[in-house]
């Protein structure tokens, strides 16, 4: 019950952070486009994705450390925990310094290739100001995140970040519409990111002042970093290369801005989904560590079913509201056309296949099957690079996105099959049946709601009203449908909810 309650706290705080950051981010982006133009917005988005690409240097060390610490944490072996944390501290200090040096070097090189009308020295400055706070976070903060994750107290970081990020967005909104100095936008973002790292460090130093950092680090206990590194490479290429490649292509930062707007919407959607999906993963890891596979499977099935329901609710609603929102969001923007059914449709498919296999991926990682994950990720990475290369040759930007979609489908098949059929030694049919039937319901709802809702949205008030109606109707119908389809699982989920909110 303690695990379940902490999972709920993690999910709720992550959702609060995601919604606040996502909505404020969209408002800030809209104001940036309106005041400074799509060129600067495309540059900002490119700089952010470039830093995300460089985070591959972290190498999945956080995940490997999480898995290493599960067993001693369950056994209350604090001496071993201290040795692992010291190893984590030393490794992240090395990673942070490397990240800073590599980041500055790449910023100098990459700023020469970006297709933008903005001055090159300003482009370089934006890249450097994006790199620096991430390096500080790696050096000072991530060692504490590992321990908070082991205790399932990620909500502490989420709540601190919620405050600092929101203040940063609000400050930027004020400056955009008053001072209107283009260089201040990234500077303010950097300053609040640094403040966030400082507050988390102060909190954790007080909370974990009992840590003995004089013990010998136990690097050997943190296994699988090479295997997890492949996951990081695939994930980075998968999520960042499209916009990075666009920014140096003929479309430049203007087309990058178009993609960034769509991507920010789906990033918000995926962040909400990840907040729900990731919250129980550490508790699931502790259950797996107890070596009761049948009990783990029963918990996993309920977890996966809940993910499927939430995924279809949100994607069905997004499919109906996406283009009306784009038209409202970019009204009056004339430097580039933001209407693209292709980008919206492909990102919808990528999101679906990316999310649907996350529960399976968590089981593979939390059970320590890093070699299996490496095999899957290596295959997916190879397919991704080949698909994006040939896709670019054949269809340019559209070909690149198509390559990403094919890779998402491929990786989903691999991980779902392994988890159900090999790890749990169960049949895949119940899962396929659930997903397929929910797909049919989703298609019917999208067709009906698109006809009724999308043509009636003329302003943001209409959008909010019809959006609320859509997600309410979809939630009710999907829950009702799955209640009929998977009665026993849904009843067990109801019982879980009752135990969380009503202590006996």
N, C-alpha and C positions, 0 to 999 in steps of 0.2 A: 504493500500500500504506500510505503514511503517512496518507493521508486515511481509509482504511478503518479503520486501527487507532485513530485519534482518534475516529472515529464510534463505534467499539465502546466506548471509554472513556467518551464522552459518554452513550451509551445505558445502560451499566452503572451509572454514577454517578447518572444521573437516575432509574433504576429503584430503586436503593438509597434515594435521597431520597424518592421517591414512596411506596414501601412503608413506610418508617419513619414518615414524616410522616402517611401515611394511616391506618396501624394505630394509632399513638399518638393521632392526632386522634380516631379513633373511640372509643378507650378514654376519653380525656378527656371527649368529648361524653357518653358513657354516664354517667360519674360526675357531670357537670354536671346532667344530667337527673335523676339519682337524688337528688342533694343539694340542688340549687337549683331544680329544676323545669324544665318545657318552656318556660316563659315566658322565662327568662333565656337558654336555648339559642337560642330563636328570635330574640331580640334580638341575640345575638352573631353569628348567621348573617346577619341582616339588615345589621348594620354592616359585615361583611366584604364582602357583595355590593354595598353602597352604595359602598364604596371601589373595588371592581373596576369599577363603573360609571363612577366619576370618572376612572379611568385612561385613559378615552378622550382626556383632555387630552394624553396622550403622543403621540397622533395617528399612531401607526405610524412614528414617526421612527427607532426602532431598526432596523426592517426596512429602511427606505429607506437608512439608513447602512450596513447590512450589504452591500446590493447595490452601493452606491457604492464600497465598499472592496475588493471582490473583485478587480477588474482591477489596481489598483496593487499589491495584495498579491501577486498572481501574478507581476507584472512587477518586484517588489521596488523599487517607486518610493516610498521612505520619506518623501520630502519631501511628496508628495501625500497620503500616509497621515496625516502629522502635521497637515496643513491640515484634513483631514476630521475628525480627532479633536478639534481645537480648535473646529471648528464644532459638533461634537456636544456638547462640554463646555459651550459658551455656551448652546446651545439647551436642554439639560437643566437648567441653572441657572434659566433663565426658566420652564421647565415646572414645576420643583419649587416655586418660589415661588408660581406661579399655582395649583398644586394645593393648597398649604397654605391659601391665602386662600379659594379656592372651597370647599375641604373644610370649613373651620370655619364658613363662612356656611351651607352646605347642612345641616351638623349642627344648627345652631340652628333652621333652618326645619323640617327633617324630624322632629326630635324632638318637635315639636308634633302630628304626625299619626300617629305610631306607636300602634297599638292594643295597649297593654301595661298590665299592672297594676303595673309597676315605676315608681318616682318619675321624673318628667320630667327632673330635674337629673341623675339617674344615667344615664338614657338618653342625654342629651347628652354626658356624660363618656365613656361607652363609644364613641360615635361619634368624638369628638375623639381619643381614645387609639388608635383604629384608623387615623385619617387621618395622624397625625403621622409614624410610622415610614415610611409609603409616600412621603411628601413628602421625607424625608431620603434615602431610597433613590434617588429620581429626581434629586435635587440632586447627590449625591456619587458614586454607584456606577455608574449606567447607562452613563456614558461609557467606563468600563473594560470593561463587558460587551461592548460593540461590538467592541473589539480582541480580546478573548478568543474571541469568536464567529468572527472572521475567521481566527484561528489554529486554530479547532476545538478550543479548550481550555475549553469550558463546564464540563467536569468539575471544574475548580478551584472554581467558584462552587457547584456542586452539593454537593461534599464539605464545603465550609465551612458551607453552609446546613444540610446533614445534621446536623452536630454541634450548631449553635446551636438549630435547631428542636427536635431531640430533647431537648436539655437543658431547653428551655422547656416542652415537654410534660411531662417527668418532674417538673420543679419544680411545675407546676400540679397534677399528680396528688397530690403530697405535700400541697400547701396545701389542696386541695379536701377531703381526708380528715382533715386535722389542724386547721388554723386556721379553715377554713370561712368565710372572709371573701369575699363575692361580688365586691367591687371589685378584689381582688388578681389575679383571673384574667386580665382584660384587661390589667392593668398589667404582669404578668410577660411576657405575650405581646409587649407593646410593647417592653419592656426588651431581651429577647433578639433581637427584630428589629433594634433599634438596634445591638446588639453585632455582629450579622451584618454590617451595613453598614460598621461601623468596621473589622472584620477584613479584609473584602474590599478596602476602600480602602487599608489599610496594605500588604497583599500586592501590589496592583497598582501602587502608587506605587514600591515597590522594584523590581518587575519591569520597569516601563516608565519608569524614571527617565531614559532617554535621550530621551524625548519632548521636543520643543521647542515649548512652549506659547506662545512669543512670535511664532510665524509668523502670517500673516494667515489667518483661517478661510476655508474654501472651502465656503460654503453652496450655491453653484450646483452642486457635484458631487453633492449629495444630492438626487436627483430623485424625483418621484412621491409626495411626502409627502401631497399633497391626495388622491390616489387611495387611498393606503393608509389615510388617515383614515376613509374610508367603510367600509373593512374593520373598523376598530376600533369604529365606531358600531354596525355590524350585530352584531359579536361581543358587544359589551357588552349591547345590548338582549336579544340571544338568550340570554345566560347569566345575567343578573342581574335582569331585570325581573320574572320570575315571582315570586321570593321577596320582592322589594321591594313588589310590588303586593299580595301576600298579607298582608304585615305591617300594611298600612293598611286592609285589608278587614275584613269581619265576622269572619273566622276569626282575624285578628290574629296575634300571635307564637306562639300555640299551634299553629295550622295551619302557620305558617312553620317551626316546629320539625319537624313531620312531614315536610314537603317537604325540609327541610335534611338529615334523616337519610338519606332515599333519595338525595338529590343528592350527599351526601358519599360514599356508596358508589360511585356512578357517576363522581364526580369522581376518586376513587382509581383506578378502572378506566381512565378516560380519561387520567389522568396517566401510568399505566404504558404505555398505548398511545402517547401522545405522546412519551414518553421514547424508545421504539423508533423511531417514525416521524420524529421531528424530528432525531435524531442525525445521519443522513446528509445533511440538507438543505443544509448549508453546503458539504460536499464536492460535492454535486450542483450547487450554484451555481457552483463553480469549474470543473466539467466543462462546464457550459453556456457558461461564459465562453470556453472553448476553441473554440467554434463548430463542433463535429463532431456534427451532429444525429443521425446514425445511431448513432454510438457512445453518445450520450446516451440514445437510445431503448432500446438494448439493456440499459443499466444501469437505466433507469427501470422497464422491464417486470419485471425481477427484484425490484427494490425494491417495486413495487406488489403483486406476487404474495405476497411475504413479509408485507406488511401485511395482505392479505386473510386469509391463513392464521392469523396471530396474532389478528386481530380475531374470527374465528369461534371459535377456541379459547376465548378469554376470555369472549365473549358467551354461548356455549353453556353454559359452566360457571356463569356468573352467573345465567342464567335458571333453572337448577336450584336453586341455593343461596340465591337472594335472599330469598324469603319465610321459609324456615327460619331464616335469620340474623336477619331482622327480629323474628321471634317470640322468639328467644333474647335479642337485644339490648335489647328493650323489656319483657322480662318483669318484672312488678311495677309498671310505670308505669300509673297510673290517671287522670292528669289529661287525657289525650287518647288516642284509639285510633290506633295507628301502622300498622295493617293497611290497605293500599291496593294492590290489584292493578292499578288504573288507573294510578296514579303509576309503579309499577314497570314496567308494560308500555310506557307512553309514553316513559319515560326510556330504556328499552332500544332502542326505535326511533330516538329522537333520537341516541343514542350511535352506533348503527350508521351512520346516514346522515351524521353529523358526521365520523366517522373515515374512512369509505370514500373520501371525495374529498380528504382532506388531501394525499396524494402529488401529485395534480393541482394543488392549490392551491400547493404548494411550487414546482412547475415554473413556474407562471404568475408567481409573485413573483420567483423567482430569475432568471428570464429577463428580468425588467424590464417585463413586460406589466401595468404598474400601471393603465393606462387601461382595459384589458379587465377587470381585477379590479374597478375602480371601477364599471363598468357592471353587472357581475354583483352586486356587493355593494349597489349602489343599488337594483336590482330586488328583491333579497332583503330589504333593509331595508324597502322600501315594502310588500312582501307581509307581512313580519313585523308591522309596526305595524298594518296593516289587519286581518290575521288575528287578532292578539291583541285588538284593540279589539272586533271583532264576536264573536270567540270569548268574550270576557268578558261581552258583552251576552246571548249565547245560553246559554252553559254555565258562566259564572263561571270559577273556577280551572281546571276541566277544559277549557273553551274556550280559555283562554290557552295551556295546554300543547299542545293540539291545533294551535294556530296556529304554535307553535315547531316541531312535528314537520313540518308541511307546508312550512315554510320550509327546514328541513334537507334534505328530499327535493328541493326545487326547486334549491337551490344546488348540491347534489351532481350533479344532472343537467347543469347549466350547465358546471361546471368540468371534469368528467370528459369531456364531449363536446368541449370546446375543446382540452384537452390531447391527447387521442388523435386526433381527427379534423382539427383545424386546425393545431395547433403541430407535431405529429409527422407529420401527414398519413397516418394509419393507420386501419384499420377498428376499430370498437368491439366487434365481435362476440366476439373472444377474451376480452375482459374480462367482458362480460355473461355469457358461457358459464361462466366460472370462478366468478363470484359466484352465479349461479343454482344451479349444481350443488352448491356449498358450502352454500347455503341449505337445499337438500333434505336433505343429510347432517346439518346442524345441527338441523333440525326433528325428524328421526328420533331423534337422540341425546337431545334435550331430553325428548321423550315417554318414551323408555325409562328414562332416568336419573331423571326426576321420580317415576315410579312406584316405582322401586327405592330411591332414596336419600332423598328428602325426608321420607317417612314414618318413617324410622329415625333421624332426628336429634333427640336429646333434650337434648343438652348440647354445650358447646364442643369437647370431645374428639371426640365423634361428628362434629361439623361439620368439624373439621380433618382427620380420617381420611377421611371421605367426600369432602371437598373435594379432598384430595390424589389420591384415586382417580379422581375425575371429571376433573380437569384432566390427569392422566396419560393416562387412556384417550382423552380428546378430542384431546390433542396427538398421540398415536400415530396415531389414526385419520385425523385431518385431514392430517397429514404424509404418511401412506401414500396417502390418496385423491388428494392433489395431486401426489404422486410419479407416480401412474399417469396423472393428468389432464394434467399439464404436465411431462413427463419431462425434456425438455431444460433448461427453466428451473430445475427443482429440482436437476439435476446441476451446473449452473453455480453455484447457490447453495452447494452442498456444496464445490465447488472454491474458492469465495471463503472459506468458513469454514476450509478447510485452509490456505490461504495466510495467513490472519490468525494462526492458532495455531501453525503450523509454518513457520518461516522456512527457505527453501532457501539 
